Amino acid sequence: MAKLGIDLGGTNVRAALLEEDVLSEIHSIPVNKTNGRDSVLEQIVTLVEQFEKDTLEGIGIGVPSYVDIDQGIVYDTVNLPGWDAVPLKAIIESKFHLPVSVNNDANCFALGEKYYGKGKPYSSLVGITLGTGVGAGIIINGQLYAGQNCGAGEIGALPYRDRDYEFYAGGSFFTEIHKTTAREAFEMSKQGDKKALKIFNAYGHHLGELIKLVLLTYDPEAIILGGSISNAWKYFSESMTTSLHQFLFKQYIKNLKIEVSSLDNAGIYGAAHLVGN
């Protein structure tokens, strides 16, 4: 039996089958926000209908939001209007008569890395997604720790400087401070543009400060970076490392492993892994 994983983002919703640790039949469509909650729900239903239901063990869904994991209710979803309190589990289960599990998308990323990616060797890790926002999923003793409100990894919302960590380690650092995008800065850096390289040098410092926070709160064996900004690793890793070497507790840095995800669709892997676990 296969598991269906769905990754609901603010821009796209993607789905794929997971069978014998391999993803197949990957589908992706742009999120339609015109009718708020209902139009996005219809898109999820349309995606599921593209798969053969008789072969499915269940459906796992990752969402950029807080979740009542037991009830599968999604609260205050980022960038999706009308998603204030959506009983997603009940809606999809009643439609397809299959078990449905719902969790935060960063948690799904961490699960994907732990069981199918670079997190396999580690019993404790933090997976950090760097994109428009900043999210984190926490694995402790081989198990996902989500917290009572599925918010245990919301480190981006913690205060930092005059804003929060998400502002300085996410997309806003590029758009709000430097009036560009992470993608544009990445492309310019590949061409040796000095201004873009300087931007990533500053970004690496802020990310290093965020990693210090992770070390002091979770003290994991490994941190695995994902999300679109992680593609620019070579341009910010040096300044990030410099920031980390200024950390008071040197043994933390000596023991820590920092990896960049090489797993395509880690969030879908993790969403599918929710099924039966």
URRA-V369532 format. One record per residue. N is the residue number from 1. PSI is psi in whole degrees, 0 to 359 (* if undefined). Layout:
n: (N:N)
psi: (PSI:PSI)
This chain:
n: (1:2:3:4:5:6:7:8:9:10:11:12:13:14:15:16:17:18:19:20:21:22:23:24:25:26:27:28:29:30:31:32:33:34:35:36:37:38:39:40:41:42:43:44:45:46:47:48:49:50:51:52:53:54:55:56:57:58:59:60:61:62:63:64:65:66:67:68:69:70:71:72:73:74:75:76:77:78:79:80:81:82:83:84:85:86:87:88:89:90:91:92:93:94:95:96:97:98:99:100:101:102:103:104:105:106:107:108:109:110:111:112:113:114:115:116:117:118:119:120:121:122:123:124:125:126:127:128:129:130:131:132:133:134:135:136:137:138:139:140:141:142:143:144:145:146:147:148:149:150:151:152:153:154:155:156:157:158:159:160:161:162:163:164:165:166:167:168:169:170:171:172:173:174:175:176:177:178:179:180:181:182:183:184:185:186:187:188:189:190:191:192:193:194:195:196:197:198:199:200:201:202:203:204:205:206:207:208:209:210:211:212:213:214:215:216:217:218:219:220:221:222:223:224:225:226:227:228:229:230:231:232:233:234:235:236:237:238:239:240:241:242:243:244:245:246:247:248:249:250:251:252:253:254:255:256:257:258:259:260:261:262:263:264:265:266:267:268:269:270:271:272:273:274:275:276:277)
psi: (141:159:140:122:137:131:107:116:180:342:315:157:128:150:151:159:140:119:125:45:19:135:143:168:53:126:144:136:146:141:131:110:8:323:25:226:313:321:323:319:319:323:320:316:316:319:313:324:347:352:155:109:331:341:1:135:328:182:132:138:127:134:148:70:174:146:135:99:319:315:344:33:130:130:136:55:130:132:15:99:140:355:65:322:90:118:69:318:310:320:312:323:319:332:319:354:43:150:137:135:140:138:171:147:325:325:320:322:313:319:318:317:321:316:345:355:216:352:355:319:351:140:337:131:161:123:123:126:127:107:224:318:188:124:165:143:142:124:123:126:41:2:145:131:111:341:169:324:17:30:17:337:17:56:335:336:354:144:139:128:232:0:243:175:326:323:322:342:2:194:333:332:323:314:319:323:317:3:42:188:161:321:315:318:324:313:321:324:322:338:4:16:122:323:316:320:324:323:313:330:317:321:317:323:314:321:321:321:323:320:325:319:316:319:319:338:323:337:56:166:324:151:129:123:136:189:165:324:334:342:338:21:313:341:346:354:324:313:329:315:320:317:318:327:350:3:140:321:93:329:327:312:322:321:340:139:129:121:154:130:138:13:111:135:41:324:325:318:312:321:315:326:338:330:121:6:*)
